[in-house]
Amino acid sequence: MIELNCHLQNYAIVFKQLWRCKALPSALVTAGRVLENKLATRVNLEKRGIAVESPLCSLCRVEVESNNHLFFECIFAWLVWSRCFAWLGVQFVSHNDPLLNFSQFRLCNASALANEMWGVIWTTVVSELWKHRNNVIFNGGVVDGLEVVVLVQVKAWS
């Protein structure tokens, strides 16, 4: 019971931090759905009884497309995160659980403003990954990590 209360408190703290971010509202909603595992990934669609053509990730075509895979385990997502970290000049090891991954974006000795910016970057990356995935599926778009990174840069700083 104590563990459950601790988990719920952490969950509430993460969402409080998320909604304080000054990211685009659509990106915040997408990020919140990532944290709750509520996006229509192929695994989630199958759980709801919706037939999908293939359970494989739309971006890498190697692994099953789950929430954790799509945003944190997929080689395509990993390349996007790596390029973003290189752009920011940091080295980073990321967790594959969305709540823990978001929580890692808080820097101990950084100002509140700096931590808010890290939250904006996280929110923008997951939002752009989701948009890119949907563009590939629904519009026949090409998988292009550089395009995602450029959009993250533009939207995070605007």
Secondary structure, DSSP 8 states (H G I E B T S, - for coil): -HHHHHHHHHHHHHHHHHHHS-S-HHHHHHHHHHHTT-S--HHHHHHTT---S--B-TTTSSSB--HHIIIIISHHHHHHHHHHHHHHT------SSHHHHHHTT--TTS-HHHHHHHHHHHHHHHHHHHHHHHHHHHH-----HHHHHHHHHHHHH-
